[in-house]
């Protein structure tokens, strides 16, 4: 409805995505080249890319937390930078045709590998076969994608719990909105309040929530 507003929002989102990809590029000592909104090329050595290990999965997870839009990675090896880039584009095409969040690789012999194991680090899906859970989520106005993002963030904390402030920071929302979502999950018995923690400044104690981790076994990545 408002072209200028949409344009500004798109650029803000692109800056967040660009920051995540730039940090990844730095971690593999790569050269970062933006090709437009949401498209980037990173040049590095094969050794640096191989040594990244789980970092490609971590990058996909960060991009998924920033936006629900599909994010894919294509990796290409080649005797020259041009050959490597062509293979990377081919790998990216395979990744985009396979799934919303995955990575493929094309080596200098033209062999295609994928989806790479790093895809497993994406710890949330986009649908559920459980009708009861679906109905409860509708009642509190939370999508299955948001629920699984919350589970992913909770898993990253390492103590199987989460607060509204942590959720707000990870999902780039206001603490008030995070509290609304978590309290809605509590009302539908998808989450529970397990304690409180003292605030760093004056204010009310912050509630500590635990979202039912068993829901993770009832979700699956879309085909």
Secondary structure as the mmCIF struct_conf table of DSSP 4:
data_model
#
loop_
_struct_conf.conf_type_id
_struct_conf.id
_struct_conf.beg_label_comp_id
_struct_conf.beg_label_asym_id
_struct_conf.beg_label_seq_id
_struct_conf.end_label_comp_id
_struct_conf.end_label_asym_id
_struct_conf.end_label_seq_id
HELX_RH_AL_P HELX_RH_AL_P1 UNK A 3 UNK A 27
TURN_TY1_P TURN_TY1_P1 UNK A 28 UNK A 29
HELX_LH_PP_P HELX_LH_PP_P1 UNK A 30 UNK A 30
STRN STRN1 UNK A 31 UNK A 36
TURN_TY1_P TURN_TY1_P2 UNK A 37 UNK A 38
STRN STRN2 UNK A 39 UNK A 43
HELX_RH_AL_P HELX_RH_AL_P2 UNK A 46 UNK A 51
TURN_TY1_P TURN_TY1_P3 UNK A 52 UNK A 54
HELX_RH_AL_P HELX_RH_AL_P3 UNK A 55 UNK A 66
BEND BEND1 UNK A 68 UNK A 69
STRN STRN3 UNK A 71 UNK A 76
BEND BEND2 UNK A 79 UNK A 80
HELX_RH_AL_P HELX_RH_AL_P4 UNK A 81 UNK A 98
BEND BEND3 UNK A 100 UNK A 100
STRN STRN4 UNK A 101 UNK A 106
TURN_TY1_P TURN_TY1_P4 UNK A 108 UNK A 109
STRN STRN5 UNK A 112 UNK A 114
BEND BEND4 UNK A 115 UNK A 115
HELX_RH_3T_P HELX_RH_3T_P1 UNK A 117 UNK A 121
BEND BEND5 UNK A 126 UNK A 126
STRN STRN6 UNK A 127 UNK A 128
BEND BEND6 UNK A 129 UNK A 129
HELX_RH_AL_P HELX_RH_AL_P5 UNK A 131 UNK A 140
TURN_TY1_P TURN_TY1_P5 UNK A 141 UNK A 141
HELX_RH_AL_P HELX_RH_AL_P6 UNK A 144 UNK A 157
BEND BEND7 UNK A 158 UNK A 160
STRN STRN7 UNK A 162 UNK A 162
HELX_RH_AL_P HELX_RH_AL_P7 UNK A 164 UNK A 171
TURN_TY1_P TURN_TY1_P6 UNK A 172 UNK A 172
HELX_RH_AL_P HELX_RH_AL_P8 UNK A 175 UNK A 187
TURN_TY1_P TURN_TY1_P7 UNK A 188 UNK A 189
BEND BEND8 UNK A 190 UNK A 190
STRN STRN8 UNK A 191 UNK A 197
BEND BEND9 UNK A 200 UNK A 203
HELX_LH_PP_P HELX_LH_PP_P2 UNK A 204 UNK A 205
STRN STRN9 UNK A 206 UNK A 211
HELX_RH_3T_P HELX_RH_3T_P2 UNK A 213 UNK A 218
STRN STRN10 UNK A 219 UNK A 220
#
